[in-house]
Amino acid sequence: MNAKPKAIKGNQEAFETYKTLFGSLNRAMNAQFYLEAVFIEYAILEDRTAALLHHIGHPVKNKTSLARKINKLANLRTGNKNQYLGRYFVPDFFAQIREWNNSRNQLVHALAGMTPDKESWKIIAEDGRQMARMLSSKTKLCKHAVERAKAKSAK
């Protein structure tokens, strides 16, 4: 398997990609395919944390883990080192994502040796969907705020 994923190029392509991802996520949840939902949520959170860091001027390398991106965002938010994070994210939001990521990691690492517990998978999937939606929405708000500030300062 040498297929490499295509990078998202423009705003319209990004919109279509996220429309597809959130559609797939909703279908997975409705069909009670919670592991699939968690996989999609993780992908969204990975991408949105990287995009958020990029928009606020702290880009990261592609291979930076979700945990490191969350820690960086939490540190920037906690230390009030970035006005946009303070404006758009409640203080414990990144801690909630960190907790979800830890639960997700425990689930994934235990899959082969555990008795399926669909109820705990469902909880992780529901929490992840909520966080993915919130992060996606707030990232978009931050992006627009940064763009407005740049346009204003360019005048």
N, C-alpha and C positions, 0 to 999 in steps of 0.2 A: 504494500500500500504506500505509494509515493504521492498520492493526491494531497496537494497543499490547498488550504482554504484561501479563497479570494479575499483581499482586503476591501473594505467598504470605501468607495471613492467619494461620493458626493452626498449632499443632504437628502436628495430624493432616494438614492440607493440605500442610505442609512434608514430613512423612514420606512421603506419597503421591507428591509431586513428586520427591523424591530416589529413591524406589523405582523410579519410572518412568525417571528419568534414568540410574540405574545399570543398569537392565534394558536400556535402549537402548544404553548404552555396551558392555555385554557382548555384545549381539547384533551390534553394529557390529564389535567385535573378532573375534568368531567368524566373521563373514562376510568378514573382511579388508577392511572399509571403514574404513581407518585415518584418512583425512581426516575422516570423520564422527565417529569416536571422538575425535580431537583437538579438534574443534569442541565436543563435549559436555563433554570434560574442561576446556576453557577456561571454559565457562559455570559449571561446578561450582566451579572454583578462584576465579573472579571472585566468586561469591556467598559461598562459605565464607570467603574472606579478609575480605570486608565484614562478615559475621556475626561472625567472630572479633574483629575490631576493635570492633564494637558491644558484644559481650559483655564485653570487658575494659575498656570505658570510653573508647574512642578511636574513636567513630563517624566515618565518612567520607561525603562526598557521593556520590550515585548515579553520577555521571560520573567518579569517580576511577578511574584506570587500574589494571589488575592490577599493573603494575610499581610504581606508587606505593604500593599497599597492601602489596605484598611488602616494599618498602624500609622502610616504617613498621614493619611487624611485625619485620623483621630488626633494625632499630635498637632497638626496645623489648626484643627478646630478648637482643641482644648487650650492651646496657647494664644488663641485669637491672632494667629499669624496670617490669617487670610479672612478678609471681610466677607467674602461670598459664602464661605462655609458657615460662618457665624450667623449670617442672615438667613440662609436657607435650610440649615440642618439643626435639629434639636441636639443638645449636648451629648446624649447617649446613643444617637443613631448609629454611629460607626461601631460602638461597643455591641449593639444588637446584631449588626452584620457579622462582627467577629464571632459572637456566640453562635449564630446560625452556621457560619463556616465551620466552626469546631464540631457542631452536631452533624453536619453534612459529612465531614471527614471521618468521624467515628462510624457513621452509617456505612460509608463506602468501604472502609477498611475492615468492617465486621461482616460484610455481606456474605462471604463464602462460608463463614462458620456460625451463622446465626439462624435462629428460627424466624421466619418472616413475621414481622409485627407491623401490619399495614397501618394500624392506628398511629404509631409513632412516625412512620414514613409520611403519613398524611399531615401531621402537625408540622413536620419539617418543611414539607412542600407548601403548605398554606402560608407559613411564616416567610418562606423564601419568595413566594409570589408577591406578597405584600411589600417586602423589601425591594424586590426588583422593580416593581411599579414606582415606589417612592423614589428610589435612587434615580431611575430613568427620568422621572418628572423633574426632580430637583436639579439634576445635571443639566437638563435643557434650560431651566431657569437661570442657572449660573452662567451657562454659555452665553445666553442672550444679555445678561447683565454685564458680563465682561466685554462683549461686543459693543454694547451701548457706551460703556465707559471709554473704550478705545476710540470710538467714533467721536465722542464728546471732547476728548483730549486732543484729537487730531484737528479740531476746528480752531 
